[in-house]
């Protein structure tokens, strides 16, 4: 692997069957200064390079990766448990993100501040440009590692940052292979990758010489990095998950609700931050919607992610499946009814529907379930639905299903989330929207152009007294006191 500092060797196994897929060397805490030193040594030349030169190198890497998409997708499905079509879509999307960010970096330009509008500034020209933050650590999660590596690293690199990518702990191999290709096309030290446990990761994120951290992961991971980096007051760019709600009004098209809910919730086997994790349903349609969910999900059996026609693969590991089962049992203990689902088999977790979930149950607030679980809560009106939806600190995305578009739009305006979708899954993330959350769901936004802005800062350069001096002629009628 490129730019990897050797340490303890860890095995990587397929979540579906435990097959050994490879090994990875872990970063030792004492090796962190060397990683940062390498990055800082590479920074001046890369930051000073012409934007078109950086873009050309990134595009050359994208061209090579485009020829490896199918191979990488199979490896990604095997290693992550993601079904093959989703893995292929992710890898293709990652290549597209690399290309689009390269072009954005090529065309990035500043603007002029209107200092000429101020008395005494008439002869000044003030340039405002965006400059790189410096050394950026990108912490990558297991659920969309290839795509999020390009979401963060490609944007950072395109505008002159150097990047250290902290690989996902459960499934680092495919992301490492992608970074190997990227590193071959870039000057030494501009992009590095490390596999790190919690102590080494904390040491890296808080190391002197690191200028910013961009992390997608759990709330606990974000809090740990924020605490470690607090003394240095460096920029932190976080996406930390969500407990997204979908409000289903009495006039909603229930067939459409079921279709959209499955499409969003089963993505990455239920391990997507923006998925609908709570269905808040009007009492008049709650029973019917629950029946429709059970009927649609009953035939869905988790299986090998590379199997023909697979709709659902395993969770990332058996421990994650056990955790989801514990959360389901907590909801049942609180009064919910498990009307579909069963205990996990290793990492395989079958779709689960929880009916009549009481409003006080933790799953309806801050207990985010990372698995294919569909909790249904019953409400009597829109006000109750909005109050329950907003009663979480994990406000990433939400949805409203209704045939009454003005009412749905008004409700969307009252949902205090990073994004709201009307009549669609709230697992909605086209690359051009500013994706991010509120409160514990994160800080900052990701997306084409948005990530680039987060990983740069403004700098102004004022040129004093360079414009020609001039005066505004006074109309003769005003200077003489005459009338037209």
N, C-alpha and C positions, 0 to 999 in steps of 0.2 A: 504494500500500500504506500501511496505517496506521502512523504513528509510525516511519517508516523514515528513517534518516539517509543521505542520498545519498552515493554514492562511485562507484567503477568499476562499469560496467554489465556483467553477465554474461548470457550466453544460456543458456536452458534448452531442451533438445531431447528428443524422445521416444526412449527406448532402442530401440524396435522398428524405427524407420525413419529416425531422425535429424531428423524434422520439427521446425522451430523452433516452440516452444510459447509462448514469452514471454521477457521479460528481467527482471532483478532488479538493484537497486542494492546494491552491497556496502558494508558499514560500514567507514569509515576508522578506523584506530587512534586518530587524534587526536579522533575524534568520540565515543569511548567515554565520557568524563566527562559529556558532554551527556546521553547516554542514562541514565546513572546518576542525574544530577541531576534529570531529569524524573521518574524513578521515586521518588526520595526525596521530592520535593515532593508527589507524589500519595499517599504512604504514610499520613501521619497521619489524614487524613479517612477513607480507605478502611478502615484498621484500626479506627477508632473507630465506624464505621457499625454500625447494628443488624444482627445476623445475618439477620433476615428481609428487610431492605432489600437486602443483598448478594444473597441468594438470589433475590429477585424479579427483579433485573436479569439474573442469570445464566440464569434460566428463560425470560425474554423472548428472550434470545439463542438459547437452545435451540429455542424455538418457530420463530424465523426460519430457523435452520439445518435444522430438520425439513422445511421446504418446499423445501429446496435439495438434498436428499440425492441424488436421481438425477443431477442436473447435476454435483454435486461428485464423485460416484463415477466418472462417465465421464472427467472431467478427471483424477482420481487414477489410474485405470487407464492412461490414455494417458501420463501423466507418469512413472509409477513402474514400468510393465511388469506390474503386478499384474492378474491376470485379473478380468474385470468382476464376477462374483459375490463374489469376495473383497473387491474395492474397495467394493462396495455394503455388504457386511457391516461393513467397518471404519468407514465413515462413519456408518452407523446406530449402531454401537457407541459412536462418539465422542459423538454427540448424547445417547445414554443416559447415558454417563459424566458429561457436563455436568449433566444433570438430577439424577442421583443424588448427585453431589458437592454441588450446590447445596442439596439437602435435608439432607444430612449437616451442612453448614455451618450451616443454619438451626437444627438441633436440637443442635448441639455445646454441651456444658455441662461444668462442672467437677464436683468432688466435695469432700467434707469430709475433711481429714486427721484421724485419731483422736487428736488431742492430748489429749482428755479422758481418755484411758486412762493418762496419765502423772501421777505425783504433781506437783502444782503447776500442772497444765494444766487442772484441772477447770472453770475458769471461762472458758476460751479457746474461740474458734471459729476454725479455720484453713481457709480456702478454698483449693483447688487448681484453677487454671484452665489451659487451654491457650491460648497466645497466639501470634500469627504471628511467624515469624522475621524478616520485614521484606521486603527486596528479594531475590527469588528469580530466578536465571537458570536457565531450562529449556533444555537442549541436546537437540535432537530428531534422531533418526536417520532414514535414508531408508526403512526397511522398513515401519514402521507409523506414519508421521508424524502423521496426523490423530488417530488413537486415542491415541497417546502424548502429544500436545499436551494433550488433555483429561485424560488420566491425571494429568499433572503440573500443568498450569496451572489447570484447574478446581478441583482440590483446594486448591491454594495460594490461589487467589482467594477461595474460599468461606469461608476462615477468616481473611481479612483481610490476606494478603500482597499485594504488587504483583509483577508478573511481567514479565521480559524473555525472550521466546522467541527462541532462536537457531535459525533455520530449517535444515532439512536441506540440505546443499550441492547434492546432485544433483537434487532434486525439490521445490523450495520453493513452487511456485505454488499448489497446492491448500491446503496448510496456511496460506499467507498469506491466501487468500480466506476461510478459516474464521476466522482471527484478525481480519480486517477486520470481519466480522459481530460478533464478540465485542466489539471495540473500540467499535463504534457504540453499544452498549448500556451501556458502562461510562464512568465519569468519565475525563477526559483523563489519560493517563500511567499508569493502573492496569495496563494491559496494553500492551506494546510488542513489536514484532517486528524482528529484525535479520537480515540475511544477512551472514555474516562468514567470512573466510578464517581460517587457523590463527592468524596473529599477532593479528588483531582479536579472535578468540574468546578467546585466552589473556588478552589485555588486559582483556576484559570480565569473565571469570571471576575474575580476580585484582584487579579494580578496588576501591579503597576505596569503601565505601558499598554494596557487594553483601554480603548477609548469608548466602546459601546458594546452592549449585549442585546442580541435579538433572539428571543426565546419563544418557542411554542411548546406548551406542555401543561402539566397540572398546576393548580393553584399552589400546592405545596412547593413545587419546583420554582415557581416564580417568586414566592415569598422567600425561599432560601437564597436565591440569587440576589434579590433586592437587599436582603440583610447583609450578605457578604460584600456587596458592592457599595453599600450606603456611605462608608467613610470617604469614598472617592467621588461621589455625586456624579457618576457618569450616566449618560443617557441609557435608558432601559426601554426596550421595545418588546412588549409581551402580548401573546395571545394564549389565554389560559383555560379555555374550555367554556362550556355553557350548559345550562339546564333549560334549554329552549322549550317554549310552550307553543302549542297550536290551539287556538280558540276555534271551536266549531259551533257556529250559531244554528238555530233551529231551521233556518232556510238554506243551509249548505247542501251541496250536491255530495251525498255520502259516498257514492262510488268514486268520485274524484278525490275525496278526502282520503279514502283507503289507499287508492293508487299512489297519491303523492306521499302519504305517510310511509308506505313500504319503500318507495323509491329513495326517500331520504334517510329513513332509519336503518335500512339494511346496508347502506353504503359502508364499506370496510367492516362488515359484519357487526354493525352497531357501534363502532368505535370512532365516530366522527364528532368533533366538537360542536358543530352547528346543527346536528340532527334534532328532530323533534323528540324530546325526552319526556314530554308531558302533553297529554291530550285533555283539554279542558272543554267539556261538551255540555251543551244545553240538555236539560233533563228530558225533554220531549223526544230527543233522538239518540240519547246515550245508549240505550239497550240495543237499538238497531245497529248503531255504529260498532258496538262491541261484537255483536254477532258477525257482522261483515268482516271485521278484523280477524276474528278466529277462523272464519271460512277461508280467507285469503292466505293466512299464515300457516294453517295446519299442514298443507302439502310441502312446505318449505323445510327441508331437512339439511342441517349443516353437513358438509362433506369435504372431500379433498378439493382445494381451490382450483386445481387443474383438471378436475373431472368435467366431462362434457355436460353442458347444461347446468352447471353448479350455480346456485343462487346465493348461497351462504357458505362461508368457510369457517375455520376455527377462530376463536379469539387469539390474541397474540401469544398467550401461554395459559397453562392450566391454572396458575395462581390467579390470573385475571378472571377466568371463568368462575372460580370458587368465590372470588370477591363479588361478582355480579349475583351469584346465588344467595350470598349472605344479604345483599341489599334487597333482593326480592323477598326473602324471608322476613326482613325488618318491616317491609310494607304489609305483608300478610299479617304479621303480629299486630300491626297498627289497625287492621280491620279490612284490608283489601282482599279480594278474592282472586286466586290464580285460576283463570278459566282456560288457559292454554299454557303449555310448557312443562318441562321436567328438569330434574337435576342434571347438571352437566356431565359429560363424558370426556374426561381430560380437558382439553382446550375447546371442545365442541359444546356450544350452548345453543339449544333450540329456541326459536322465537317464542316469546312469552307475552301473554296479555294479562294485565291486572285490571280487574273491574272494580268499580265503586271504591276507588282509593280515597280514604278520608282526607279532608283538607289539611289536617295537622301532620300527615305522614311526611317524613323527611324527604322522600323522593319527589315530592311536589315543591320543594324549596331548594335546599342547597346540597342534597345528596344526589349528585350526578351519576347516573348508571351508564357505564361504558360497555354496552352490550345490547343485543336485539330485544329489548324489553319495551312494551307499550303500556304505560300506566294511563288509565282512563279515570278522570275525576268528573263528577257531575255538578253542574251549577244551574241556578234558576234564572239568571239574567246576565246582561252584558256587564253591569257594574261588578258583580261577583266574579265574573270571568277575568276582568281586567285586574282586579285586586289580587286574585290568586296568581295570575301570570306574572305580575310585577314583583311578587313576594319571594324574590330570590336575589342573591348577590352575584349570580352567574348569568348575567343578562347579555348574551351574545346575539342570538337571533330569535325571532318569534314569527308566528303566522296567524292570519285570520281567514277563516273560510266562511263565505256568506254570498248569497245572491244579491244582497243589498250593498252595492259598491260604495255609495256615499257613507253609509254607516260603517262599513268595514274600513274605509279610509280614515274616518274619524277615530275609530278604535286604534288603528295603526299609529296615529299621532299620539295616542295616550300610552302606548306601550314603550317603556323606557329601556329599549334595547339598542344594540349597535346597528341592527337592521331588522326590518319587518317585511314579510312577504304576504301579499293578499292573494288567496286562492292558489297557493302553491306550497311545496315543502319549504320549511324555513332553512333547510340545508341547501342554501342558494349562494353560490360563490363564483360567479363569473369573474375572470381576472381583472376586470376594469372597475369593479366597485370597491369602495373603501371598507375592507373587512376588518372588524374588530369589535370589542365588547365594551360593556359598562361595568363599573365597580370591580369585583374580583374576576371578571371575565377578561380583563387585560387592559393595556394602555398602549395607544398607538393604533395605526391602521396598516393593513397590507393590501397589495394589489398593484397592478401596473401603474407606475408613477407615484403611487402612495407610499410604497416601501422605499422607493428612491428618495422621496422627500424626508422620510423618517431617518434615513441613514446618511443624510447630509445636513449641513447647517448653512445659514446665510453669513455672508461676509461682505461688507461694503468697502469700496475704495473711492475716496473723494478726490477729485481733481479741482483744486481751488483756482479761481480766476482765469480759467482757460477760454471761456466764451467771450466773444467781442462785447464790449460795453455798448449799451444802447439806451435810448430814452423813448418814451411814448410821446409823440407830438400832441400838444394841447390844442384842441380846435380853437380857431381864432375867435369865434363867438364867445367862448368861455373866457379866453384871456382878456378880451376887451369889455366883457360884460354886455355885449350886444344881444339882439334877438335874431333868430333866423329870418 
